[in-house]
Amino acid sequence: VYTLHPNANMSVAISEASSILDAVLSLQPRTSSGNASGSSSTPASAVAQKLQDQLPELFDIAAVEQKYPVRYEEILNTVLVQELSRYNRLLKVIKAQLKALQDAENGLVLLTPELEELGNNLSDNRVPREFLRFAYPSMKPLSSWIKDLIQRLQFFSRWVDEGPPAAFWLPGFFFTQSFLTAVLQSFSRLAQVPIDEISLDFEVLQSSTKSETDAKAALSPPSVGCHVYGLYLEGARWDDDETVVAEAHPGVLFHEMPMIWIEPCESSRPRKSRDVYECPVYKTAARAGTLSTTGLSTNYVLTVRLPIDPHQSSAAYWAKRGVALLLQLST
C-alpha cells in the first residue's frame, strides 16, 4: 500500500493467518480415546497436569514483609509486597481451576460449563477467561503466557532473595503504574519537592545491555530514578550508532530496546533532548483498553521521550507510523 511501510503487509498477513489457524483449531476433537491400559484422558487434562508441575509455590508474604518492612525511605518495599500479593492471588486461581478440571474429569465433581470451557481453552492453547480475570493484560497464547508468568515470578523471587535489582524488568510488574509512582514519590521525598512539580526524563543508555544479567555486570543503580529494560519498539527501530529512532528493517516488526534510564526531575528543569518523539508505552500490542478514571486507556502506561534526527524525520512522521513501545509481545 502506498506510503505504508512494507512491514504493514507482513502484519496483516500474520493477523489473517492467525484467524485461519484459530478457525481450524476450533474444529479439532476435544477428547482422545482410551489407551492400552483402558484408561482415558483428554488433551486438556494433560495440559492441566503439565501446568501444575511448572507453577511454583506461593510467595511467603509474611516473611517478605519482615525482610522488607514498610519504611518512609524505602517505598519500593511496599511495591514489592503489593506485587507479590497480586501474583499470589493469580497463582491461587490458576491452581484451583486446574485442580477442579482434573477432579471433574476423574468424576469427583460435576463438569460444569465453566470447567468445560476451561478444558477447551487449554486444548486450544488459549488463556482461559478465568485466568485473565485475575491477571495482567496479555495477548499471548497459553504456552507463552505461562512461560512469561514464570519469568515474572522468577524476577520477583530474585528481588526477594538478593534485594532490589540494578535494573528493573518493567514488563514484569503486575501494575506498572504503581512502580512508576513509587519512583516519583522516592525522588519527591529525597529532593523535598511536591510530587505534582516532578516529571520524568529519559535516556536510552548507549549499551547493549538488554537483560538483568547484563545489567548486573555492566551497571550500578542510579542515584536518582531507575534503569529499566524489556521494552520493544514497534513501527521503528533504535539506531544504536546515532542514538535516534530510525526506520525499521524490512521483515522486523519489533526491535528490542536497550536499557532506559528513567530519571525523575523538577518539571522546570530543561530536558536532556530537545528533538524527541513522545512515544507512548502500552502493555500489549492491542494498545486498546477500557477507559480508566484518569481518562486514559488501561493499556497505556506512560510516554517516553525518544530522541529523533530532525534532519531525517519529525515527531509527526513517527506518530503517523504508529510507533510505540510495548511491554510484551503477542507471541
N, C-alpha and C positions, 0 to 999 in steps of 0.2 A: 504494500500500500504506500502511496506517495507520502513523503515526509516522515513516515514511521521508520523506526529502527528495524533492521532485519530480524532482531530478536523478538519483535512483536509477533511475527508469523509463527515463530517457534513456540511462544507462549500459548497462542490459540490452538496450535496442533496438539500440545500437551494436554490442554483442557478438554479438547474433543476426544482424545484417546482415553483419558480418564473416565469420561462419561460412558464411552463404549464398553470399557472394561467393567465398570460398575454394573451396567446392564447385563453383561454376560455372567458376571459373578452372581447376580440375583437369581439366575436360572439353575445354579448348581444344587445338587441334592444336599439336604441338611443332615442326613444320618448315614451311617456306614453299617454294613452287615456284620453279623457276629463273626468272631474269629474261630480258629480251630478248637479252642478250649470251650467254646459255647458261650462265652461272654460277649456282650455287645457294648459298643462305645460310640461316641459321636465326635466329630471334629471339635465341637465346642468344649466337651469335657477334657479333651486332650490339651487344648489351648489353655483352659482354666487351670489345669494342673501345672502346666509349664509356667504360667504367670505367677502362680502361688510360690513356686520354687525360686523364682527370681526376686520376689519382693523381700526387702529386709524387714527387720523388726522396727517397731515404733521408736521414736526418739524418747529418751527419758527426760521429760521436760523439767521435773523437779531437780535432777542433777545438773541440768544446764543452767537453771536459774540460780543454783548455788554457786556454780563456777563463774557465771556471768551475771552478777546481780544488777538490778536497776540502779544506775548511777547518773548523776547530773552530767558528768563529763564523759560518760560512755553511753551515748544514746543508741549506738548500734547494737548494744546488748539487748535492748527492747525489741529492735527489729528482728534480731536472730530468734528470740523466743517466739515472737508472733509468727514468723515464717515456719518454724518447726511445728507449731500448733496447727497451722493450716495443712501442712503436709501430713501430720498425724491423722487429721480428720479424713483426708483423702485416702490414706492407706487403709483406715478402718472400713471405709465404704467399699473399696475395691475388694478387700479380703472377705468381707461379709457377703458381698454379692457373688463372688466366685464360689464360696462355700455353699451358699444357698442353691446355686445352679447345680453343683455336684450332688448335693443332697437330693435335689429334685430328680435328677437323672438316675439316682440309686433307689428311688422310690421312697425316700424317707420323709419328704414333704411334697406338697402339691405343686405341680408345674404350672405356675400362673402365666398369664400372657406377658407380664413384665419379664419373667425369667426366660420365657421362650424368645422374646425379643433380644434379651441379653445373649442367649446362645447363638442366635442368628448373627448378631454383630461380631461375636468372637470368631465365628466361622468365616465371616466375610472380611476379617481384618479391619473392622471399624471400631472406633472407640465408642463404647456404649453410652447412651444418653445419661444414665445414672452416674457414670464416672464423671462426665463433663459437667454435671450439675454442681459438683463439689471441686472441680478442677479449674485450672487456668485456661484461657483461650488457646486453642490449638487446632490446626488443620491436618495434623499428621495421621497416617494410618496407625492402627493399633500397635503393630510391632515397633514402629519408630517412636510412637508415643511412650511406650513402656521403657524403651531404651533411654529416651530423653528424661523420663521421670527418674530413673535410676541414677543418671548423671547428676540431676539436681540434688538428689538425696546424698550422693557422694560428696558433692561440693559443700553442702552444709555439714556433713559428718567431719570433713577435714577442718572446717571452721571451728567446730566444737572441740576437736582434738588438738588442733595446732594454733588456734587463735585467729583473729581477723587476717584474711589473706592480703598479700601485697597488691593484688588486683582482683576485682570482683567480676565474676561471670554474670553479667547483667541479665541474660535470659533465664538464669536460674531462680530468680525471685518470683515467688507466687504473686506478690503485689508490689510491682516495681516502684510505684509512686511513693510507697512508704519509705523505701530505702533512699530515694532521692530527697524526700522531705527531711529525712534524718541527716543527710549531708548538709542541707541548708541550715537546719537547726544547730548542728555542731559548729558550723562557722559563725552563726549568729551569736552563740554563747561565747565562742573564743574571741571574736572581734568586738563584742558588745555593740552589735548593730542590729536594729529591728529587722526581723525576717522579711518584712514587706519592702525593705530597701536593698535586698540582696537578689542578685540574678546569677545565672550560670554562664561561665565562659568555657570554651572547649579548645583542646589542642590535640590533633592527631599526632601521636608520637612517631618520630622517624625511626621506627624499629620494626623488625619482622615479628616481634612477639605477638602472638595471637592466642596463646593459651596460658593457663595458670602456671604450668610447669616452666615455660619460657619466662614468665613474669617473675617468678621467684628467683630465677638465675640472673636476670638482667635488670630488675627494677627493685626499688625500695618504695614503700608507701610515701606518697607526697605529704608535705607538711599541712597542706590545705586541700580539701576535696578528696578525690579518689581516682584510681585508674580502673577502667572497665574494658572488657573485651567480649567477643562473641556476637557482635553485630554484623549484619550482612547488608550490603548496598545493592538495591535493585534499581535497574534502569540506567546505571552508570557504573564506573569503577573508580577506585582511588589510585592515582598516579603516585607511586612511592618516590619517584625521582623529582617530580615537580611539586609534590605535596599539594595537589589540587584535584578536584573532581574532573574526570575525563570520560570520554566515550567508552561504553562497554565494548569488549571484544566480541566479534560475531560468535554466536553459539554459547556465550557465557551469560547466563541470566542473573547470577548473583555473584557478588565479589565480597569476600570476607575482609572486613576492615581490620587495620592494625589496632593496637591499644589506643584508647582515647582517655585523655586526662579531663575529667570534669572538675572545674575549678569554680567554687563559689566566690563571688566578689561583690563589692558595692556597686549598685546599678549605675552610679555616676562615673565609675572608672572606665576609661577608654578600652575598647575591645582589642584583642590581640590581632585580629584580622579584619580589615575593612571590606574587602571584596569577598562576600560569602554568599552561599546558598543556604537559606534556612530550611534545613532538611528535616521533615517530620520523622519521628520514630514510631513504628507500630509494633504491636505484639505479634501479629500474624500477617501473612501475605494478603489476606482478605481485606485488611485495612478498615473495613467497616465494622461497626459495633452498635450498641444501643447508646442513646443519649444519656449522659450522666448528669448529676445535679450541677456540675460545673459548666454545662453547656457544650462539653466536648465528648467525642466518641470514647467509649470504654476501651476501644482498641488502641487509642492514641496514648503515647507515653510522654513524650516531650519533643522539643525542637532543638536540633543540634546545628550549630553554625559551622558549615564546612567551607573551607577556602576554595575559591574558583579563580581562574585566569580571566580577567575582564577583557583581554585582547582576543580570547578564543570563544568565549560564551558569556551569557548573562544569567542572572538568577532566574529570570523569566523563562529562559530556554530550558533549564533543568526542571522547572516547575511543569512546563508543558510535556516534558519527557516522563513526568510522573515519578521522578527519582525520590526514593525514600529508604530509610534504614529499617530493617526488620530484626526483631529479637529471635525469631525462629523461622525456619523454612517449612515447607509443607511435605517434605519427604523424610 
